[in-house]
Amino acid sequence: MFNWMDRYFGLQESGTTVKREMTAGLVGFFTVVYIIAVNSLILSEAGMPIEAAIVATIAASVFGCLIMGFWGNAPILLVPGMGINALFSYTMVQSMGLSWQEALAVVFVSGVIFVAVAFTRFAKMLSAAVPHSLKEAITVGLGLFLMLIGLEKGGIVERGTSSILALGSLAEAQVLATVLTFLIAIVLFIRNVPGNFLITIVAGTAIASFFGLIDFSGLNESSITAAEAFEVFGALSFGNILSMTFWVAVFSLTMVLVFENIGLVHGQVAFIERPEKFGRAFQATSVSAMTSGIFGTSPTVATVESAAGMTAGGRTGLTTITAGLLFLVASFFIPVIKLIPDSAIAPILIIIGGLMLQNIKNLDLADMTESFPALLIVALIPFTYSIADGIAFGFILYPILKIATGRWREVSPTLFVIAGLFLANFVFHYVS
């Protein structure tokens, strides 16, 4: 009965079985299913209808997992990425002034470039052009940014105030609910409890309900119509495509997409000791990211939670396909997902941000020409509330310091071009 699966996915060759692969897919799904609530809430900050954002998140996750399973044949889950969704909502829309429809067009164009990179030799060229310190700094800066967003969503800090607890403008009940939920979340996470983030969301929602922070009247509403569900599908707008802002957004998003996924996919195929799967897995990741703009969400990435399924025995694409089909089942629970409050999501953002911050140990702090541009990226991403601006300052400073110390040969020609483009963008904005 399962002979065709064995032949297609190479189960016997990978030392696995159908049962083990499906079990791993189930574990992986419960580890990452929180993304439906978290991503849709972040997308709603860009002005998207929450119901449509939920549907878009599910659709992109289903498609991403299926294409990874059938084309990449690797147990790598593709879902909208944390950090990149913040770039979409808080930088491209709120800071740069693009509409969410234009931001979706940015996602699509960036995805097309990503596909061009993944299916050619440009992937190796770009990876070699950008120094290790700047790649790590982007991850650390995104982590600090996510922690800030989580603290804000939980009401613990507020932009524009110097108080640690901004209780004057935000409800004390929300802060207390966030703190209690965070304590549960961090204990579950440190103890490595399976499905800890999903348990956190359930517990956090129950705590918020106890404090009266949830309006259950939404459960009595009629089901959303097809028009409402697919309001963001194909809604991308190219009306601003000739503007400098649009292309700066494309450039910034492409940089993050390419370098983050190169690292993630390479590490994950190495984990299952199948490095030969990198090519197709990376290609599947790029196609999934491109189609995210059509589905109506920020780009999908090779999520770090894939490791949970791999640890459970997942070795082939059957693991990913199982998780993708489970995402499809989740579409029947949209009214319940809408009830999840910020206080249940905030602790997850804080923990994920903290995990990304740990990459700071990989920076060479002894060499100021390497460390200072990297630390500038780390600081400016959250301080300017702009991922693009934070990256830009670091990429501009890096070659300047190398030239100043007579080490300009350490800078690749490609990086000089990248730094020049970032500098030209700043000059353009000041002149205009």
C-alpha positions as CSV (number, residue, x, y, z in Angstrom):
1,M,0.0,0.0,0.0
2,F,2.8,2.4,0.9
3,N,5.2,1.2,-1.8
4,W,4.7,4.3,-3.9
5,M,5.6,6.5,-0.9
6,D,8.7,4.5,-0.3
7,R,9.8,4.9,-4.0
8,Y,8.9,8.6,-4.2
9,F,10.3,9.8,-0.9
10,G,13.0,7.2,-0.5
11,L,11.9,6.2,2.9
12,Q,14.0,3.0,3.1
13,E,17.0,4.8,1.8
14,S,16.6,7.5,4.6
15,G,16.1,4.8,7.3
16,T,12.5,5.8,8.1
17,T,8.9,4.6,7.8
18,V,5.5,6.1,6.8
19,K,4.4,6.0,10.5
20,R,7.5,7.7,11.7
21,E,7.3,10.4,9.0
22,M,3.6,11.2,9.8
23,T,4.3,11.2,13.5
24,A,7.2,13.7,12.9
25,G,4.8,15.8,10.8
26,L,2.3,15.9,13.6
27,V,5.0,16.9,16.1
28,G,6.3,19.6,13.7
29,F,2.8,21.0,13.2
30,F,2.0,21.4,16.9
31,T,5.4,23.0,17.4
32,V,4.8,25.7,14.7
33,V,0.9,26.0,14.6
34,Y,1.2,29.1,16.8
35,I,2.3,31.0,13.7
36,I,-1.3,31.2,12.5
37,A,-2.3,33.5,15.4
38,V,1.0,35.3,15.7
39,N,1.5,36.1,12.0
40,S,-2.1,37.2,11.4
41,L,-2.0,39.6,14.3
42,I,1.2,41.1,13.1
43,L,-0.2,41.4,9.5
44,S,-3.3,43.1,11.0
45,E,-0.9,45.8,12.3
46,A,-0.4,46.7,8.6
47,G,-4.1,47.2,8.2
48,M,-5.1,43.8,6.8
49,P,-8.4,42.3,7.9
50,I,-7.6,39.8,10.6
51,E,-9.8,37.0,9.1
52,A,-8.2,37.4,5.7
53,A,-4.7,37.4,7.3
54,I,-5.5,34.1,9.0
55,V,-6.6,32.5,5.8
56,A,-3.5,33.9,4.0
57,T,-1.2,32.5,6.7
58,I,-2.8,29.1,6.5
59,A,-2.8,29.0,2.7
60,A,0.8,30.0,2.4
61,S,1.8,27.4,5.0
62,V,-0.1,24.7,3.2
63,F,1.4,25.5,-0.1
64,G,4.9,26.0,1.3
65,C,4.9,22.6,3.1
66,L,3.5,20.8,0.1
67,I,6.1,22.2,-2.4
68,M,8.9,21.4,0.1
69,G,7.5,17.9,0.5
70,F,7.1,17.1,-3.1
71,W,10.0,19.1,-4.7
72,G,12.5,19.4,-1.9
73,N,11.7,16.1,-0.2
74,A,13.1,17.4,3.0
75,P,11.4,17.6,6.5
76,I,11.6,21.4,6.5
77,L,8.4,23.4,7.4
78,L,7.8,26.5,5.3
79,V,5.6,29.0,7.2
80,P,5.5,32.9,7.3
81,G,8.7,33.9,9.1
82,M,9.0,35.7,12.4
83,G,11.1,38.9,11.9
84,I,10.2,39.1,8.3
85,N,6.6,39.7,9.2
86,A,7.7,42.5,11.4
87,L,9.7,43.9,8.5
88,F,6.5,43.8,6.4
89,S,4.2,45.5,8.9
90,Y,6.3,47.8,11.0
91,T,9.0,48.8,8.5
92,M,7.5,48.6,4.9
93,V,4.0,49.8,5.9
94,Q,4.2,51.8,9.1
95,S,7.7,53.4,8.6
96,M,8.2,53.5,4.8
97,G,4.6,54.4,4.0
98,L,3.7,51.6,1.6
99,S,0.1,50.3,1.7
100,W,-0.2,46.7,2.6
101,Q,-1.2,46.0,-1.0
102,E,2.1,47.6,-2.2
103,A,4.0,45.7,0.5
104,L,2.6,42.4,-0.9
105,A,3.9,43.5,-4.3
106,V,7.3,43.9,-2.7
107,V,7.0,40.4,-1.3
108,F,6.3,39.1,-4.8
109,V,9.1,41.0,-6.5
110,S,11.6,40.0,-3.8
111,G,10.4,36.4,-4.2
112,V,11.0,36.5,-8.0
113,I,14.6,37.7,-7.3
114,F,14.9,35.0,-4.6
115,V,13.8,32.4,-7.2
116,A,16.4,33.7,-9.7
117,V,19.1,33.4,-7.0
118,A,18.0,29.9,-5.9
119,F,17.9,28.4,-9.4
120,T,21.3,29.9,-10.4
121,R,24.8,30.3,-8.9
122,F,24.0,33.7,-7.4
123,A,23.2,32.0,-4.1
124,K,26.8,31.1,-3.5
125,M,28.0,34.5,-4.8
126,L,25.8,36.5,-2.5
127,S,26.5,34.4,0.5
128,A,30.3,34.9,-0.1
129,A,29.9,38.6,-0.7
130,V,28.4,39.5,2.7
131,P,30.7,39.0,5.7
132,H,29.7,36.6,8.5
133,S,29.5,39.4,11.1
134,L,26.8,41.3,9.2
135,K,24.7,38.1,8.6
136,E,24.8,37.3,12.3
137,A,24.0,40.9,13.2
138,I,20.8,40.9,11.1
139,T,19.6,37.8,13.0
140,V,20.4,39.4,16.4
141,G,18.8,42.7,15.4
142,L,15.7,41.0,14.3
143,G,15.6,39.1,17.6
144,L,15.9,42.3,19.6
145,F,13.2,43.9,17.5
146,L,10.8,40.9,18.1
147,M,11.5,41.2,21.9
148,L,10.5,44.9,21.7
149,I,7.3,44.1,19.8
150,G,6.4,41.4,22.3
151,L,7.0,43.7,25.3
152,E,4.8,46.3,23.6
153,K,2.0,43.9,22.7
154,G,2.0,42.7,26.3
155,G,1.7,46.3,27.6
156,I,5.0,46.0,29.5
157,V,6.7,48.8,27.6
158,E,5.3,51.6,25.5
159,R,7.0,53.6,22.8
160,G,7.7,57.2,23.8
161,T,7.8,56.5,27.5
162,S,10.7,56.0,29.9
163,S,8.8,53.9,32.3
164,I,9.5,50.1,32.4
165,L,5.8,49.5,33.1
166,A,3.6,51.9,31.2
167,L,0.6,51.2,33.3
168,G,-0.7,54.7,33.0
169,S,-1.9,54.1,29.5
170,L,-2.3,50.4,29.3
171,A,-4.5,48.1,31.4
172,E,-2.8,46.6,34.4
173,A,-4.8,43.4,33.7
174,Q,-3.1,43.0,30.4
175,V,0.3,43.4,31.9
176,L,-0.4,40.9,34.6
177,A,-1.9,38.4,32.1
178,T,1.2,38.8,29.9
179,V,3.6,38.3,32.9
180,L,1.8,35.2,34.1
181,T,1.7,33.7,30.5
182,F,5.4,34.5,30.0
183,L,6.3,32.6,33.2
184,I,4.4,29.5,31.9
185,A,5.9,29.9,28.5
186,I,9.5,30.1,29.6
187,V,9.2,27.2,32.0
188,L,7.6,25.0,29.3
189,F,10.2,26.1,26.7
190,I,13.2,25.5,29.0
191,R,11.9,22.1,29.9
192,N,11.5,21.4,26.2
193,V,7.8,20.3,26.6
194,P,6.5,19.2,23.2
195,G,4.1,21.8,21.7
196,N,5.2,24.3,24.3
197,F,4.2,27.4,22.3
198,L,0.7,25.9,21.5
199,I,0.2,25.1,25.2
200,T,1.3,28.7,26.0
201,I,-1.3,30.2,23.7
202,V,-4.1,28.0,25.2
203,A,-2.9,28.9,28.8
204,G,-2.5,32.6,27.9
205,T,-5.9,32.8,26.4
206,A,-7.4,31.2,29.5
207,I,-5.6,33.6,31.7
208,A,-6.7,36.6,29.6
209,S,-10.3,35.3,29.8
210,F,-10.0,35.2,33.6
211,F,-9.1,38.8,33.6
212,G,-11.9,39.7,31.3
213,L,-9.7,40.6,28.3
214,I,-11.5,38.5,25.7
215,D,-14.8,39.2,24.0
216,F,-16.5,35.8,23.3
217,S,-19.3,37.4,21.3
218,G,-17.2,36.7,18.2
219,L,-18.0,33.0,18.5
220,N,-21.6,33.7,17.9
221,E,-20.9,35.6,14.7
222,S,-21.7,33.8,11.4
223,S,-18.9,32.3,9.4
224,I,-16.9,34.7,7.3
225,T,-17.8,34.8,3.6
226,A,-15.5,33.8,0.8
227,A,-15.1,37.4,-0.1
228,E,-13.9,38.3,3.4
229,A,-11.7,35.2,3.6
230,F,-9.8,35.9,0.4
231,E,-9.8,39.7,0.6
232,V,-6.0,39.8,0.5
233,F,-5.6,37.0,-2.1
234,G,-4.1,38.5,-5.2
235,A,-4.5,42.0,-3.8
236,L,-0.9,43.1,-4.5
237,S,-0.5,46.5,-6.0
238,F,2.3,47.6,-8.3
239,G,1.1,51.3,-8.4
240,N,4.2,52.4,-6.6
241,I,6.7,50.2,-8.4
242,L,8.7,53.1,-9.9
243,S,9.4,54.8,-6.6
244,M,12.7,54.6,-4.7
245,T,10.8,53.5,-1.6
246,F,9.4,50.4,-3.3
247,W,12.9,49.2,-4.5
248,V,14.6,50.0,-1.2
249,A,11.9,47.7,0.4
250,V,12.5,45.1,-2.3
251,F,16.3,45.2,-1.7
252,S,16.0,45.0,2.1
253,L,13.5,42.1,2.0
254,T,15.5,40.2,-0.5
255,M,18.7,40.5,1.6
256,V,16.9,39.1,4.6
257,L,15.1,36.4,2.7
258,V,18.2,35.1,0.9
259,F,20.7,35.1,3.7
260,E,18.3,33.9,6.4
261,N,17.2,30.9,4.3
262,I,20.7,30.0,3.1
263,G,21.7,29.6,6.7
264,L,18.5,27.8,7.8
265,V,18.2,25.3,4.9
266,H,21.9,24.5,5.0
267,G,21.8,23.8,8.8
268,Q,18.7,21.7,8.5
269,V,19.8,19.4,5.7
270,A,23.1,19.0,7.6
271,F,21.1,18.0,10.7
272,I,19.5,15.1,8.9
273,E,22.9,14.3,7.3
274,R,21.6,14.8,3.7
275,P,23.5,17.9,2.4
276,E,22.7,16.8,-1.2
277,K,19.1,18.0,-0.6
278,F,20.1,21.6,-0.1
279,G,19.6,22.6,-3.8
280,R,16.0,21.5,-4.2
281,A,15.1,22.5,-0.6
282,F,16.4,26.0,-1.2
283,Q,14.6,26.2,-4.5
284,A,11.3,25.1,-2.9
285,T,11.9,27.8,-0.2
286,S,12.2,30.5,-2.9
287,V,9.1,29.5,-4.8
288,S,7.1,29.4,-1.6
289,A,8.3,32.9,-0.6
290,M,7.4,34.3,-4.0
291,T,3.8,32.9,-3.9
292,S,3.3,34.3,-0.4
293,G,2.7,37.8,-2.0
294,I,-0.1,36.3,-4.0
295,F,-1.6,34.5,-1.1
296,G,-1.6,37.8,0.8
297,T,1.0,37.4,3.5
298,S,4.6,38.1,4.4
299,P,7.1,35.6,3.0
300,T,7.4,32.0,4.2
301,V,10.8,30.8,5.4
302,A,12.4,27.5,6.5
303,T,11.3,27.7,10.1
304,V,13.7,26.8,13.0
305,E,10.8,24.7,14.5
306,S,11.5,22.1,11.7
307,A,14.1,20.7,14.1
308,A,11.2,19.4,16.3
309,G,10.0,17.1,13.5
310,M,13.5,16.1,12.6
311,T,14.2,15.2,16.2
312,A,11.0,13.1,16.2
313,G,12.4,11.1,13.2
314,G,11.4,13.1,10.2
315,R,13.8,12.6,7.3
316,T,11.8,13.2,4.1
317,G,9.2,15.3,2.5
318,L,6.4,13.1,3.8
319,T,6.9,14.8,7.2
320,T,6.4,18.2,5.7
321,I,3.3,17.1,3.6
322,T,1.7,15.8,6.8
323,A,2.2,19.1,8.5
324,G,0.8,21.0,5.5
325,L,-2.4,19.0,5.5
326,L,-2.8,19.6,9.2
327,F,-2.6,23.4,8.5
328,L,-5.5,22.9,6.1
329,V,-7.6,21.3,8.9
330,A,-6.8,24.4,11.0
331,S,-8.8,26.6,8.6
332,F,-12.0,25.3,10.3
333,F,-11.0,26.9,13.6
334,I,-10.7,30.5,12.5
335,P,-13.4,31.9,14.9
336,V,-11.4,30.4,17.8
337,I,-8.1,31.7,16.5
338,K,-9.5,35.2,16.4
339,L,-10.1,35.1,20.2
340,I,-6.4,34.8,21.0
341,P,-5.3,38.0,22.8
342,D,-2.0,39.9,22.5
343,S,-1.1,38.9,26.1
344,A,-1.0,35.2,24.9
345,I,1.2,36.0,21.8
346,A,3.6,38.5,23.4
347,P,5.6,35.9,25.5
348,I,6.2,33.8,22.4
349,L,7.6,36.9,20.5
350,I,9.9,37.6,23.5
351,I,11.2,34.0,23.7
352,I,11.8,33.7,19.9
353,G,13.5,37.1,20.0
354,G,15.7,35.9,22.9
355,L,16.7,32.8,20.9
356,M,17.8,34.9,17.9
357,L,19.7,37.2,20.3
358,Q,22.0,34.3,21.2
359,N,23.7,34.6,17.8
360,I,25.6,37.6,19.2
361,K,28.1,35.1,20.6
362,N,29.2,34.4,17.0
363,L,30.5,38.0,16.5
364,D,34.2,38.8,16.6
365,L,34.1,41.6,19.2
366,A,37.9,41.9,19.1
367,D,38.0,43.3,15.6
368,M,36.3,46.7,15.6
369,T,36.0,46.8,11.8
370,E,33.8,43.6,12.0
371,S,32.0,44.1,15.3
372,F,31.1,47.8,15.2
373,P,29.1,47.7,12.0
374,A,27.4,44.6,13.3
375,L,26.6,46.1,16.7
376,L,25.2,49.2,14.8
377,I,22.8,46.9,13.0
378,V,21.8,45.2,16.2
379,A,21.1,48.6,17.9
380,L,19.5,50.5,15.1
381,I,16.9,47.9,14.0
382,P,14.9,48.3,17.3
383,F,15.9,51.9,18.0
384,T,14.8,53.2,14.6
385,Y,11.9,50.7,14.5
386,S,13.2,50.0,11.0
387,I,14.9,46.8,9.9
388,A,15.9,48.3,6.6
389,D,17.5,51.4,8.1
390,G,19.4,49.2,10.7
391,I,20.8,47.0,8.0
392,A,21.7,50.0,5.8
393,F,23.8,51.7,8.4
394,G,25.8,48.6,9.1
395,F,26.4,47.8,5.4
396,I,27.6,51.3,4.7
397,L,29.9,51.5,7.7
398,Y,31.6,48.1,7.1
399,P,33.5,49.1,3.9
400,I,34.3,52.5,5.3
401,L,36.1,51.1,8.3
402,K,37.9,48.5,6.1
403,I,39.1,51.3,3.8
404,A,40.1,53.5,6.8
405,T,42.3,50.7,8.2
406,G,43.9,49.8,4.9
407,R,42.0,46.5,4.7
408,W,39.8,47.3,1.7
409,R,40.8,44.1,0.0
410,E,38.7,42.2,2.6
411,V,35.5,43.8,1.1
412,S,34.1,42.1,-2.0
413,P,33.1,44.1,-5.0
414,T,29.5,43.0,-4.6
415,L,29.4,44.4,-1.0
416,F,30.8,47.8,-2.3
417,V,27.9,47.9,-4.7
418,I,25.4,47.0,-2.0
419,A,26.8,49.6,0.4
420,G,26.7,52.2,-2.5
421,L,23.0,51.5,-3.1
422,F,22.2,51.9,0.6
423,L,24.2,55.2,0.7
424,A,22.5,56.5,-2.5
425,N,19.1,55.8,-0.9
426,F,20.0,58.0,2.1
427,V,21.3,60.8,-0.1
428,F,18.1,60.6,-2.2
429,H,15.9,61.0,0.8
430,Y,17.9,63.9,2.3
431,V,18.0,65.7,-1.1
432,S,14.3,65.2,-1.7
